[in-house]
């Protein structure tokens, strides 16, 4: 039932009902055999394929509304579903089904001198509330990962993807039904009312973890208002640093892909740093490639001299996640200056160094304090599926509990299981 026209009191009652259903489902899921979870995932994947036409029709409704609102091309690309993207969602569900079950996995075990046998065992977190914007495929990714890790999920998608998310959620419900699992295992908040977000953040009796996935405004609101622990997915102000030892052709390929493969994802690079040592030979070709591909380049004084099409960069540009065909470019005095720039302006998400010198590369990987650091590879690989995790809820920039791609293992905690033979403590 939609709460589009309901009062605040009606909405609060419905949110509490969602929470209670999720809590009951979490109790069941914590003991659900992996075979049942995998059956649900594979049945949901089949439902996605069978329901492709309905999903595309729902997405067309969302796209039409988004175009009327004049959303940027990058945001429209985030929202858009195609047959290929639906198939990718289905394959993602099947890939998660193939993963080992994390629940019940023994992380470590040991025996004490008094004979006690102690094991640290993975358990689900419980009920996870996921609040996300624009990208409808997060509905499938989040629901899938929560189910596989034995958690119940309450999903609150963005208003832009309202109809698309509902169509995808219908397929997830079909999977749950096929496996005989409670529908409360994966629930979608059935309203675009922003008040629902505030209610989710103040339901600690029903929700154990909140995972926000979206822009800085959403993340900051959740971190400020939540009475529930948060796994934050902050903005992706990602950097590519071209070291003086970098191969030019490799640098050209990586820098172009890192920025323009998909500009609207969090792993897209937003700043290109070029070592002054190679600027004379590398800077102009790198900048030309980006400009010729339709990317606006905002550069420092040195970069402006490399191509007359470069526009001056402002101080704000160095800290901006553009999510568009725009990049900031700066010439820096070597590795130390590059690391300092990233620390000062970055969001601790994903950074890349292009270098042939291994000693320099290892220093970058060790000293840059971001969730993902890469050597000679595009920042667009910052993705759970590319890491072999099947899917991800997001890229966590937290330092506690989970960091980087959040997959099934990151959605578990652990408990200690102790076996004795009648020991009592003296």
Long-range contacts (C-beta under 8 A, 24 or more apart in sequence): 1-190, 2-190, 2-191, 3-190, 3-191, 3-193, 3-196, 4-191, 4-192, 4-193, 6-191, 8-195, 11-191, 11-193, 11-195, 11-196, 11-199, 12-199, 14-190, 15-189, 15-196, 15-199, 15-200, 15-203, 16-203, 16-206, 18-154, 18-184, 18-187, 18-189, 18-206, 19-127, 19-154, 19-203, 19-205, 19-206, 19-207, 20-206, 21-182, 21-183, 21-184, 21-187, 22-127, 22-152, 22-153, 22-154, 22-184, 22-185, 22-187, 22-206, 22-207, 23-126, 23-127, 23-152, 23-206, 24-182, 24-184, 25-152, 25-181, 25-182, 25-183, 25-184, 25-185, 26-124, 26-126, 26-127, 26-150, 26-151, 26-152, 26-185, 28-181, 28-182, 28-185, 29-124, 29-147, 29-150, 29-151, 29-152, 29-181, 29-185, 30-103, 30-123, 30-124, 30-150, 32-150, 32-181, 34-101, 34-103, 36-179, 36-180, 36-181, 37-97, 37-101, 37-147, 37-148, 37-150, 37-179, 37-181, 38-97, 38-148, 39-175, 39-178, 39-179, 40-147, 40-175, 40-176, 40-178, 40-179, 40-181, 41-93, 41-94, 41-96, 41-97, 41-144, 41-147, 41-148, 41-175, 42-93, 42-94, 42-97, 42-175, 43-174, 43-175, 43-178, 43-179, 44-93, 44-140, 44-144, 44-171, 44-172, 44-174, 44-175, 44-176, 45-89, 45-90, 45-91, 45-93, 45-94, 45-97, 45-175, 46-90, 47-170, 47-171, 47-172, 47-174, 47-175, 48-86, 48-89, 48-90, 48-93, 48-140, 48-168, 48-171, 49-86, 49-87, 49-90, 51-167, 51-170, 51-171, 52-83, 52-86, 54-167, 54-170, 55-81, 55-86, 55-164, 55-167, 55-168, 55-171, 56-81, 56-82, 56-83, 56-86, 57-167, 58-163, 58-164, 58-166, 58-167, 59-136, 59-163, 59-164, 59-167, 61-163, 62-136, 62-160, 62-161, 62-162, 62-163, 62-164, 65-160, 66-160, 71-160, 72-323, 72-324, 73-324, 73-325, 74-263, 74-264, 74-323, 74-324, 74-325, 75-134, 75-160, 75-264, 75-323, 77-262, 77-263, 77-264, 78-134, 78-135, 78-264, 78-265, 79-134, 79-135, 79-136, 79-160, 79-161, 79-164, 81-136, 81-137, 81-164, 85-137, 88-137, 89-137, 89-140, 89-141, 89-168, 92-140, 92-141, 92-144, 92-385, 92-390, 92-391, 93-140, 93-144, 93-175, 93-391, 95-385, 95-390, 95-391, 96-144, 96-145, 96-148, 96-390, 96-391, 96-408, 97-148, 98-390, 99-148, 99-389, 99-390, 99-408, 101-148, 102-148, 102-149, 102-150, 102-408, 102-409, 102-411, 102-412, 103-149, 103-150, 103-412, 107-414, 114-423, 115-420, 115-421, 115-423, 116-418, 116-419, 116-420, 116-423, 117-418, 117-419, 117-420, 118-416, 118-417, 118-418, 118-419, 119-416, 119-417, 119-418, 120-414, 120-415, 120-416, 120-417, 121-414, 121-415, 121-416, 121-417, 122-409, 122-412, 122-413, 122-414, 123-150, 123-412, 123-413, 123-414, 123-415, 124-149, 124-150, 124-151, 124-411, 124-412, 124-413, 125-149, 125-151, 125-208, 125-209, 125-411, 125-412, 125-413, 126-151, 126-152, 126-208, 126-209, 127-151, 127-152, 127-153, 127-154, 127-206, 127-207, 127-208, 127-209, 128-152, 128-153, 128-154, 128-207, 128-208, 128-209, 128-210, 128-211, 128-411, 129-153, 129-154, 129-156, 129-200, 129-203, 129-207, 129-209, 129-210, 129-211, 129-228, 130-154, 130-155, 130-156, 130-210, 130-211, 130-212, 130-213, 130-393, 131-156, 131-197, 131-200, 131-210, 131-211, 131-212, 131-213, 131-214, 131-218, 131-222, 132-156, 132-157, 132-158, 132-212, 132-213, 132-214, 132-394, 133-157, 133-158, 133-160, 133-161, 133-213, 133-214, 133-215, 133-218, 134-158, 134-160, 134-161, 134-214, 135-161, 135-213, 136-161, 136-164, 136-165, 136-168, 137-168, 138-213, 138-393, 139-164, 139-165, 139-168, 139-169, 139-172, 139-188, 140-168, 140-171, 140-172, 140-391, 141-384, 141-391, 141-392, 141-393, 142-211, 142-393, 143-169, 143-172, 143-186, 144-172, 144-390, 144-391, 145-390, 145-391, 145-392, 145-393, 145-406, 145-407, 145-408, 145-411, 146-185, 146-186, 146-393, 146-411, 147-176, 147-181, 147-185, 147-186, 148-390, 148-408, 149-408, 149-409, 149-411, 149-412, 150-412, 151-411, 152-184, 152-185, 152-186, 152-187, 153-185, 153-186, 153-187, 154-187, 154-189, 154-200, 154-207, 155-186, 155-187, 155-188, 155-189, 156-188, 156-189, 156-196, 156-197, 156-200, 157-188, 157-189, 158-214, 159-192, 162-192, 166-190, 197-221, 197-222, 198-225, 201-225, 201-226, 201-227, 201-228, 202-226, 202-227, 203-228, 204-228, 211-393, 211-394, 211-406, 213-393, 213-394, 216-321, 229-401, 230-398, 231-393, 231-394, 231-396, 231-398, 231-401, 231-402, 231-406, 231-410, 232-396, 232-397, 232-398, 233-266, 233-393, 233-394, 233-395, 233-396, 233-397, 233-406, 234-347, 234-348, 234-349, 234-397, 235-266, 235-321, 235-347, 235-349, 236-265, 236-266, 236-267, 236-268, 236-270, 236-321, 236-347, 236-349, 236-350, 236-382, 236-395, 237-270, 237-271, 237-319, 237-320, 237-321, 237-345, 237-346, 237-347, 237-349, 238-266, 238-267, 238-268, 238-269, 238-270, 238-271, 238-346, 238-347, 238-349, 238-350, 238-351, 238-352, 238-379, 238-382, 239-269, 239-270, 239-271, 239-272, 239-273, 239-338, 239-341, 239-342, 239-346, 239-351, 239-352, 239-379, 240-269, 240-271, 240-272, 240-273, 240-351, 240-352, 240-353, 240-354, 240-379, 241-273, 241-274, 241-275, 241-332, 241-335, 241-338, 241-342, 241-351, 241-352, 241-353, 241-354, 241-364, 242-272, 242-273, 242-274, 242-275, 242-278, 242-282, 242-286, 242-354, 243-275, 243-277, 243-278, 243-335, 243-338, 243-353, 243-354, 243-355, 243-356, 243-357, 243-360, 243-361, 243-364, 244-275, 244-276, 244-277, 244-278, 244-334, 244-357, 245-278, 245-355, 245-356, 245-357, 245-360, 246-275, 246-278, 246-282, 246-354, 246-355, 246-356, 247-354, 247-356, 248-278, 248-281, 248-282, 248-285, 250-354, 250-376, 251-282, 251-286, 251-354, 252-285, 252-286, 252-289, 254-352, 254-354, 254-376, 254-377, 254-378, 255-286, 255-289, 255-290, 255-354, 256-289, 256-290, 256-293, 257-378, 257-380, 258-352, 258-378, 258-379, 258-380, 259-290, 259-295, 259-325, 259-327, 260-290, 260-293, 260-294, 260-295, 260-325, 261-378, 261-380, 262-380, 263-322, 263-323, 263-324, 263-325, 264-323, 264-324, 265-380, 265-383, 266-321, 266-349, 266-350, 266-382, 266-394, 266-395, 267-349, 267-350, 267-379, 267-380, 267-381, 267-382, 267-383, 267-395, 268-323, 268-379, 268-380, 269-327, 269-352, 269-379, 270-320, 270-321, 270-322, 270-327, 270-328, 271-318, 271-327, 271-328, 271-329, 271-330, 271-341, 271-345, 272-327, 272-328, 272-329, 272-330, 273-329, 273-330, 273-331, 273-332, 273-338, 273-341, 273-342, 274-303, 274-329, 274-330, 274-331, 274-332, 275-331, 275-332, 275-333, 275-334, 275-335, 275-338, 276-302, 276-331, 276-332, 276-333, 276-334, 277-334, 279-331, 283-329, 283-331, 286-329, 287-329, 290-327, 290-329, 294-325, 295-325, 295-326, 295-327, 296-325, 296-326, 296-327, 297-327, 297-329, 298-326, 298-327, 298-328, 298-329, 299-328, 299-329, 299-330, 300-329, 300-330, 300-331, 302-330, 302-331, 303-329, 303-330, 303-331, 318-344, 318-345, 319-345, 321-347, 335-360, 335-363, 335-364, 338-364, 339-364, 339-367, 339-368, 342-368, 342-370, 343-368, 343-369, 346-370, 347-397, 348-397, 349-382, 349-395, 349-397, 350-374, 350-379, 350-382, 350-395, 351-379, 352-376, 352-377, 352-378, 352-379, 371-395, 371-396, 371-397, 371-403, 371-404, 372-404, 372-405
